[in-house]
Amino acid sequence: MGRTYFVEEAIGQYLSDLSTKLQPYVTGLLIGQCSLQRDYVIRAVRTPPKEEQKEDHIPSKLASIDEEWITTHASQVSRMLPGGLVVLGVFIISTPELSKDSQNALRKLIFSVEKSLTKRRLWKPAEEEVSDRAALQICSATKKIVCRTYDVQDPRSSAKPADWKYQSALSASWLALDCTVNVNIHIPLLATSPNHDLEKNTKNGLNRWSKQIEDSVFLINGQIKDDDTELLEGQKKLKGNTQSSTQFADVKVLTQLSQGSSHRSTATVQVCSGSINLKGAVKCRAYIHNNKPKVKEAIQALKRDIINTLSDRCEILFEDLIINEGPHKKNFEREYHVLPQRLFVPVAGSSVMLSDYKFGDEADAEIQERFVEMLDQSVQAEDIHIAEEINT
């Protein structure tokens, strides 16, 4: 039995519109949520054209697909996904002449995208995690759809058939879990650390902190719930409502202060030349499907959002510093940098919101431009919801 992908109906129209553009092929990403029983696809996003391709100059052979460009796009998009949403796979729409090569191209892309996304993650996949990713092939002439999956944990994995089923209002009443996490992370910079490698040290510090988040206790609406209970147990389900309506759950995160007497701790003395302090309150959010979700699925999605949102912001800040100040700046007096703030933007016909980050001096127009480029979505300025106060 292959996997079944339940797909937001609007995606069918989006892919159909892409296939009418007179190009030999179009590639893109599938965004959604995995669960043990079934997978949900709530967005498809075409790969943005490169500057030099804006003049309709697209190579006509699949061998010349720009793998690096597609994996960079996947990394950028994954930053814009709240907890629970992932890049679920890759699609290609091609002319009949290219259909033979399409499957090989898709297989290659799926493994490259997964490798690039895994490299950035600070969390480990769970044992029973779904590791199948979708390869969707569409013929631009006949509109025929072929969906297959590859197991990204197995480099020798061969294609397995999968079902692709459209459904209306698929994510119209998903549950959102919201929490605010107060962050106060102290990261020592070792005197032996070459060249004050701030980015590397920050990542190591965040790695230690992410383990704390993994071990935290999560209260959902003030209660501790058993991992295997149903998240919506005892709640009225919204029936027959196709308008998007979010049910919110408020989550509190309790981090453990110490590891208790059963863990012996050994103190290490290290010579430091400085330290990094990350302080502030971050807004975290995860979305979960409404097909009898388990508590552990929801908590896992939220944990990953907490870890991702902080590591992504640090990455964005370092990229910004390199662009604006150059990589050779060595003035390590006391400095304050404000990490970018989180914002959320609604998805039409869905209760799910996508996420992004903005620096204080960034205009709405820049965010709108980024949504069009990265997610092929136009956003009204009034739909941009800033979720946080300015944090240092």
C-alpha positions in Angstrom: 0.0 0.0 0.0 1.4 3.3 -1.0 0.8 6.6 0.8 -2.2 8.8 0.2 -1.8 12.5 -0.2 -4.9 14.6 0.5 -4.5 17.8 -1.4 -6.1 21.2 -1.1 -8.4 21.6 -4.1 -7.0 25.0 -5.1 -3.6 23.4 -5.8 -5.2 21.6 -8.8 -6.0 24.9 -10.4 -2.6 26.4 -9.5 -0.8 23.5 -11.2 -3.1 23.6 -14.2 -2.4 27.3 -14.6 1.4 26.7 -14.4 1.1 24.0 -17.1 -0.4 26.4 -19.6 2.7 28.6 -19.5 4.7 27.8 -22.6 7.8 26.4 -21.1 9.5 23.0 -21.5 9.2 22.4 -17.7 8.4 24.0 -14.4 9.6 22.8 -11.0 8.4 23.6 -7.5 7.8 22.4 -3.9 4.9 20.7 -2.2 4.2 22.0 1.3 2.1 20.3 4.0 2.0 17.9 6.9 3.0 14.2 7.4 1.1 12.0 9.7 1.4 8.2 10.2 -2.0 7.5 8.4 -1.9 10.1 5.6 -0.2 13.2 4.3 -1.8 16.6 3.6 -0.6 19.0 0.9 -1.8 22.5 1.5 0.4 24.5 -0.9 2.4 24.1 -4.1 4.9 26.7 -4.9 6.8 27.1 -8.2 10.6 27.6 -8.2 11.2 31.4 -8.6 12.9 32.2 -12.0 16.5 33.3 -11.8 17.3 36.9 -12.9 18.8 35.7 -16.2 15.7 33.5 -16.8 13.2 36.4 -16.5 13.4 36.8 -20.3 11.7 33.4 -20.8 15.1 31.8 -21.3 14.6 28.3 -19.8 17.0 25.5 -20.7 15.1 22.9 -22.7 16.8 19.8 -21.2 16.1 18.5 -17.7 19.8 17.7 -17.3 20.4 21.4 -16.9 18.0 21.8 -13.9 19.6 24.1 -11.4 19.7 21.8 -8.3 21.4 24.4 -6.1 18.8 27.0 -6.9 15.9 24.7 -6.1 17.5 23.5 -2.8 18.2 27.2 -1.8 14.6 28.0 -2.5 13.5 25.0 -0.3 15.7 26.3 2.6 14.2 29.8 2.3 10.7 28.4 2.2 11.2 26.1 5.2 12.0 29.2 7.3 8.5 30.6 6.4 6.7 27.5 7.6 5.3 27.4 11.2 5.5 24.2 13.2 3.8 21.2 11.7 4.4 22.2 8.1 7.3 20.9 6.0 8.5 20.6 2.5 6.8 17.4 1.6 8.1 16.9 -1.9 8.9 18.3 -5.3 6.8 18.6 -8.5 7.7 18.9 -12.1 5.4 19.9 -15.0 7.0 19.0 -18.3 6.2 18.5 -22.0 5.6 14.9 -23.2 9.1 14.8 -24.7 10.7 15.3 -21.3 8.5 13.0 -19.4 11.0 10.1 -19.5 13.7 12.1 -17.8 11.3 13.7 -15.3 11.3 10.9 -12.8 15.1 10.8 -12.6 15.2 14.6 -12.2 12.6 14.4 -9.4 14.4 11.6 -7.5 17.6 13.6 -7.6 15.9 16.8 -6.4 14.0 15.1 -3.5 17.3 13.8 -2.0 19.1 17.1 -2.6 16.3 19.1 -1.0 16.1 16.8 2.0 19.9 16.8 2.5 20.0 20.6 2.5 17.0 20.9 5.0 18.4 18.3 7.3 21.8 20.1 7.5 20.1 23.1 9.1 18.0 21.3 11.7 18.8 21.3 15.4 16.3 18.5 16.2 16.5 14.8 15.5 13.7 13.0 13.7 11.5 10.7 15.9 11.8 7.0 15.5 8.4 6.5 13.8 8.8 9.6 11.7 7.4 9.4 8.1 10.4 9.7 5.8 8.6 9.3 2.5 8.6 12.4 0.2 6.4 13.0 -2.8 7.6 13.2 -6.4 4.7 14.6 -8.5 5.0 14.5 -12.3 2.5 16.3 -14.5 2.4 16.2 -18.3 1.7 19.7 -19.6 -0.1 18.3 -22.7 -2.3 15.6 -21.3 -2.5 17.0 -17.7 -1.9 13.4 -16.5 -0.7 13.2 -12.9 1.7 10.6 -11.6 2.6 10.7 -7.9 5.3 8.5 -6.4 7.2 8.5 -3.1 10.9 8.0 -2.1 12.1 7.1 1.3 14.7 9.9 2.0 16.3 7.8 4.8 17.4 5.2 2.2 19.7 6.5 -0.5 18.9 3.4 -2.6 15.2 3.8 -2.2 13.1 3.1 -5.3 9.9 4.8 -6.3 6.6 3.6 -4.8 3.2 4.6 -6.2 1.1 7.0 -4.1 -2.5 8.3 -4.3 -3.1 12.0 -5.0 -6.6 13.0 -3.9 -8.1 16.5 -4.1 -10.3 17.7 -1.2 -12.0 21.0 -0.6 -11.4 23.0 2.6 -8.7 20.6 3.6 -7.1 22.8 6.2 -10.1 25.1 6.9 -10.4 24.1 10.6 -6.9 22.8 11.6 -6.0 23.4 15.2 -3.3 26.0 16.1 -1.1 25.7 19.2 0.3 29.0 20.4 3.0 29.7 23.0 5.4 32.4 24.0 8.8 31.2 25.1 11.0 33.5 27.2 14.6 33.0 26.0 17.7 33.7 28.1 20.6 31.8 26.6 24.2 32.4 27.7 26.8 31.1 25.2 30.5 31.4 26.3 33.0 32.1 23.6 36.1 30.0 24.2 39.5 31.8 24.1 40.8 28.9 21.9 37.9 29.3 19.5 39.5 30.3 16.2 38.7 33.8 14.9 35.8 34.3 17.2 33.6 32.1 15.0 30.3 33.7 16.3 28.0 31.7 14.0 29.5 28.3 14.9 29.5 29.1 18.7 25.9 30.4 18.5 24.8 27.2 16.8 26.6 25.0 19.4 24.8 27.1 22.2 21.5 26.7 20.4 22.1 23.0 20.1 22.4 22.7 23.9 19.3 24.8 24.4 17.3 22.7 21.9 17.9 19.6 24.1 16.3 21.5 27.0 13.3 22.3 24.9 13.0 18.6 23.8 13.0 17.7 27.6 10.5 20.4 28.6 7.0 19.7 29.9 4.1 21.2 27.8 0.8 22.2 29.3 -2.0 22.3 26.7 -4.8 24.7 27.9 -3.4 24.3 31.4 -3.3 20.5 31.4 -0.7 17.9 31.1 -2.0 15.4 28.6 -0.9 11.8 27.9 1.1 11.5 24.6 -1.2 9.0 23.0 -4.5 10.7 23.9 -6.4 12.5 21.2 -5.7 16.2 21.1 -9.3 17.2 20.5 -10.8 14.8 23.1 -13.7 16.4 24.9 -13.8 19.3 22.5 -16.7 20.0 20.1 -15.7 19.5 16.5 -16.6 22.2 14.1 -18.9 20.5 11.6 -20.0 21.6 8.1 -18.0 24.8 8.3 -16.0 25.4 5.2 -15.1 28.9 6.1 -11.6 28.9 7.6 -11.9 28.9 11.4 -9.0 28.2 13.6 -9.3 26.5 17.0 -6.5 27.8 19.2 -4.9 25.9 22.0 -2.8 27.9 24.5 0.4 26.1 25.5 2.8 26.8 28.4 6.4 25.4 28.2 8.0 24.4 31.5 11.8 23.9 31.2 13.5 21.8 33.8 15.8 23.8 36.0 18.0 20.9 36.9 18.4 17.3 36.0 17.6 15.9 39.4 19.8 13.8 41.7 19.9 10.8 39.3 22.1 12.7 36.9 25.6 13.5 38.1 26.9 16.7 36.6 30.6 17.5 36.1 31.6 21.1 35.9 34.2 22.2 33.4 36.4 25.2 33.6 37.1 26.9 30.3 38.9 30.1 29.4 36.6 32.4 27.7 37.2 35.6 25.7 33.6 36.8 25.7 30.0 35.5 25.5 26.8 35.8 23.5 23.5 36.4 25.3 20.2 35.8 23.6 17.3 37.3 25.4 13.7 38.0 24.7 10.3 36.5 24.3 9.5 34.6 21.0 6.1 33.7 19.6 5.8 30.1 18.5 3.0 28.4 16.6 2.2 25.0 15.2 -0.7 23.7 13.2 -2.1 20.2 13.3 -4.5 18.4 11.0 -8.0 17.6 12.4 -8.1 13.9 11.7 -7.9 12.6 15.3 -4.5 14.1 16.0 -2.5 12.7 18.9 -1.1 15.0 21.7 2.5 13.8 20.9 2.1 15.0 17.2 1.0 18.4 18.3 3.8 18.8 20.9 6.4 17.6 18.5 5.3 20.2 15.9 5.4 23.0 18.5 8.9 21.9 19.9 10.3 22.1 16.4 8.8 25.5 15.8 10.4 26.8 19.0 13.8 25.5 18.0 13.5 26.5 14.3 12.3 30.0 15.0 15.3 30.9 17.1 17.9 29.2 15.0 16.4 30.7 11.8 16.5 34.2 13.2 20.1 33.8 14.2 20.9 32.6 10.7 19.1 35.6 9.2 20.9 38.0 11.5 24.3 36.6 10.6 23.4 36.7 6.8 22.4 40.3 7.3 25.6 41.2 9.2 27.7 39.7 6.4 25.8 41.6 3.7 25.9 44.9 5.6 29.2 44.8 7.5 31.3 42.2 5.6 32.7 38.9 7.1 35.9 40.5 8.4 34.5 42.8 11.1 36.5 42.1 14.2 35.2 44.7 16.6 34.1 42.6 19.5 33.2 45.3 22.0 29.8 45.0 23.7 27.3 45.1 20.8 23.5 44.8 20.7 21.7 43.3 17.7 18.0 43.0 17.5 16.9 39.7 16.1 14.2 40.0 13.4 10.6 39.9 14.6 8.2 37.2 13.6 5.1 37.9 11.6 2.2 35.7 10.3 0.3 36.0 7.0 -3.0 34.1 6.3 -3.4 31.5 3.5 -6.7 31.9 1.5 -9.3 29.3 2.3 -7.2 27.8 5.2 -7.0 28.4 8.9 -3.2 28.1 8.6 -0.9 31.1 8.5 2.5 31.3 7.0 5.4 33.0 8.8 8.3 35.3 8.1 10.7 37.6 9.8 11.3 41.3 9.5 14.0 43.7 10.8 12.8 47.0 12.3 13.8 49.0 9.3 12.2 46.7 6.7 9.1 48.1 4.9 5.9 46.1 4.3 6.7 46.2 0.6 9.8 44.2 1.1 7.9 41.5 2.9 5.2 41.5 0.3 7.9 41.1 -2.4 9.4 38.1 -0.5 6.0 36.3 -0.3 5.5 36.7 -4.0 9.1 35.5 -4.8 9.3 32.7 -2.4 5.7 31.5 -2.0 4.1 32.9 -5.2 1.5 34.5 -2.9 0.4 38.2 -3.0 -0.1 39.6 0.4 -2.0 42.8 1.4 -0.2 45.0 3.9 -3.1 44.8 6.3 -2.8 41.0 6.4 0.7 41.1 7.8 0.4 40.4 11.6 3.5 41.2 13.6 3.5 38.7 16.4 6.1 40.1 18.8 7.5 43.1 20.6 11.0 44.1 19.4 13.4 41.7 21.1 17.2 42.0 21.6 
